[in-house]
Amino acid sequence: MNARPLFLTIAAIVAVIFGLLTIVSGGRALFGGVDMGAVVPFVLWFNFGAGFAYVLAGIGLWRGAGWAPMLALGIALATLAVFAAFLWHVWSGGAWEARTMGAMILRSGVWIGIAVLAWRFRKAS
C-alpha cells in the first residue's frame, strides 16, 4: 500500500477546513442577518455552495478517490469563472467590497494549488 504524499495530505486537510469555514461564513452572511456591506450576491451564493464541494473534495483526496482530482479541477475552474464574472461586475461599476476581491484571489490560488497537487499525485487508473 502506498502512503499518501505529505503535500496531498496537507491539501486534503486544507480543503476540508477551508470548506467548513466557507460554509460557516457564507451561512452567517446569507442566513444570520449579518450586514456584510456591498456583497455581490452571485459570488456569495457560489462561495457558500462551493464550501460543500470543498469538503467533499478534501474527503476524496484524503481517501485517494479517483474522482477527487477532477472535482478539485472543477472547483478551481468554477472559481476562476466566478472570479472573472466578479471582475466584470467591478469593472462595470457595480458595488463591491475589497474583502471580496481578496477572498476570490485567495480561493482561486488555493484551488489552483490543490488541483495541481491532486493531478500531480493522482493514482493511475
Contacts in CASP RR format, 6 or more apart in sequence:
PFRMAT RR
TARGET T0000
AUTHOR 0000-0000-0000
METHOD contacts of the structure
MODEL  1
MNARPLFLTIAAIVAVIFGLLTIVSGGRALFGGVDMGAVVPFVLWFNFGA
GFAYVLAGIGLWRGAGWAPMLALGIALATLAVFAAFLWHVWSGGAWEART
MGAMILRSGVWIGIAVLAWRFRKAS
4 12 0 8 1.000
4 62 0 8 1.000
4 64 0 8 1.000
4 121 0 8 1.000
5 121 0 8 1.000
7 117 0 8 1.000
7 121 0 8 1.000
8 61 0 8 1.000
8 117 0 8 1.000
8 118 0 8 1.000
8 121 0 8 1.000
9 62 0 8 1.000
11 58 0 8 1.000
11 61 0 8 1.000
11 113 0 8 1.000
11 114 0 8 1.000
11 117 0 8 1.000
11 118 0 8 1.000
12 58 0 8 1.000
12 59 0 8 1.000
12 60 0 8 1.000
12 61 0 8 1.000
12 62 0 8 1.000
13 58 0 8 1.000
13 62 0 8 1.000
14 110 0 8 1.000
14 114 0 8 1.000
15 54 0 8 1.000
15 55 0 8 1.000
15 57 0 8 1.000
15 58 0 8 1.000
15 61 0 8 1.000
15 72 0 8 1.000
15 114 0 8 1.000
16 54 0 8 1.000
16 55 0 8 1.000
16 58 0 8 1.000
16 59 0 8 1.000
16 62 0 8 1.000
18 51 0 8 1.000
18 54 0 8 1.000
18 110 0 8 1.000
19 50 0 8 1.000
19 51 0 8 1.000
19 52 0 8 1.000
19 54 0 8 1.000
19 55 0 8 1.000
20 51 0 8 1.000
20 55 0 8 1.000
22 47 0 8 1.000
22 48 0 8 1.000
22 50 0 8 1.000
22 51 0 8 1.000
22 54 0 8 1.000
23 48 0 8 1.000
23 49 0 8 1.000
23 51 0 8 1.000
23 52 0 8 1.000
23 55 0 8 1.000
26 44 0 8 1.000
26 47 0 8 1.000
26 48 0 8 1.000
27 48 0 8 1.000
28 34 0 8 1.000
29 36 0 8 1.000
29 39 0 8 1.000
29 44 0 8 1.000
29 48 0 8 1.000
30 44 0 8 1.000
30 45 0 8 1.000
30 48 0 8 1.000
36 44 0 8 1.000
36 97 0 8 1.000
37 97 0 8 1.000
38 95 0 8 1.000
38 96 0 8 1.000
38 97 0 8 1.000
39 97 0 8 1.000
39 100 0 8 1.000
40 86 0 8 1.000
40 89 0 8 1.000
40 94 0 8 1.000
40 95 0 8 1.000
40 96 0 8 1.000
40 100 0 8 1.000
42 82 0 8 1.000
42 85 0 8 1.000
42 86 0 8 1.000
43 82 0 8 1.000
43 85 0 8 1.000
43 86 0 8 1.000
43 100 0 8 1.000
43 104 0 8 1.000
46 78 0 8 1.000
46 82 0 8 1.000
47 82 0 8 1.000
47 103 0 8 1.000
47 107 0 8 1.000
50 75 0 8 1.000
50 78 0 8 1.000
50 79 0 8 1.000
50 107 0 8 1.000
53 71 0 8 1.000
53 75 0 8 1.000
54 75 0 8 1.000
56 71 0 8 1.000
57 68 0 8 1.000
57 71 0 8 1.000
57 72 0 8 1.000
57 75 0 8 1.000
57 114 0 8 1.000
57 118 0 8 1.000
58 68 0 8 1.000
59 65 0 8 1.000
60 66 0 8 1.000
60 67 0 8 1.000
60 68 0 8 1.000
60 71 0 8 1.000
61 68 0 8 1.000
61 69 0 8 1.000
61 72 0 8 1.000
61 114 0 8 1.000
61 118 0 8 1.000
64 123 0 8 1.000
66 122 0 8 1.000
66 123 0 8 1.000
66 125 0 8 1.000
68 118 0 8 1.000
68 122 0 8 1.000
69 115 0 8 1.000
69 118 0 8 1.000
69 119 0 8 1.000
69 122 0 8 1.000
72 111 0 8 1.000
72 114 0 8 1.000
72 115 0 8 1.000
72 118 0 8 1.000
72 119 0 8 1.000
73 115 0 8 1.000
73 118 0 8 1.000
73 119 0 8 1.000
74 115 0 8 1.000
75 111 0 8 1.000
75 114 0 8 1.000
75 115 0 8 1.000
76 108 0 8 1.000
76 111 0 8 1.000
76 112 0 8 1.000
76 113 0 8 1.000
76 114 0 8 1.000
76 115 0 8 1.000
79 104 0 8 1.000
79 107 0 8 1.000
79 108 0 8 1.000
79 111 0 8 1.000
80 108 0 8 1.000
80 112 0 8 1.000
82 104 0 8 1.000
83 104 0 8 1.000
83 105 0 8 1.000
83 107 0 8 1.000
83 108 0 8 1.000
86 96 0 8 1.000
86 100 0 8 1.000
86 101 0 8 1.000
86 104 0 8 1.000
89 96 0 8 1.000
90 96 0 8 1.000
90 101 0 8 1.000
END
